Amino acid sequence: MWKNEQYKKNIKLERERPVGIPVKVDLTDLIRQVYVQPKSPKWFVDTVKDVLKKVWCQR
């Protein structure tokens, strides 16, 4: 039973503590190309294109 209680305590602590440091970045500086698997469904390709248009249009 002790291991289970210790596990729950660790999970609770992880949720309460902030993880990492938030840093503002421009995704267009980090991403040069995006590859989509050739057998991906059309809806997925369209979604990726839409997201990329929004990201690059905000620049």
N, C-alpha and C positions, 0 to 999 in steps of 0.2 A: 504494500500500500504506500510506502514511503516514496518509491520512485514515481508513482502516479501523482502524488501531491506535489512533489518537487517539480515535475514536468508542468503541472498547471501553474505553479508559481512562476516558472521561467517564461511561459507563454504570456502571462499577465504582465510581467516586467517588459517583455519585448514590445507589447502593444502600447505601453505607457511611454516608453522612451522614443524620442525621435531617431530616425535612422538616417544617417548621412547628413550632408549639408546641402540645402537647396542652392542651386546655381542657375542663373538665367543664361541660356545659351541660344544662339541662332542655329536652328536645325540645318539651314542651308549651308552653314559653315562646316557642319559635321558630315552631311550626307552628300556624296558625289553621284552615286547611282543607286537605283533600286532594281533588284532582280525579282521577277515573279516566275515561279515554276511554270513551264510551258503548258502543263496539263491542268492549271488552275481554272476554276470555273469563271465564266465571263463576269458574273456579279463581283467576284473578288478583284479581278483586274480593273473593273470600272471603279470600285471603291478605292483602290490604291491610287488610281489616276485622279480621282476627285480630291482625295486627301493631299496629294502632292500639289495639285493646282492651288488649293487653299493655302498651303504652307508657302509656296513660292510667290503667290500674289500678295501676301502680307508684307513682303520685303520692301 
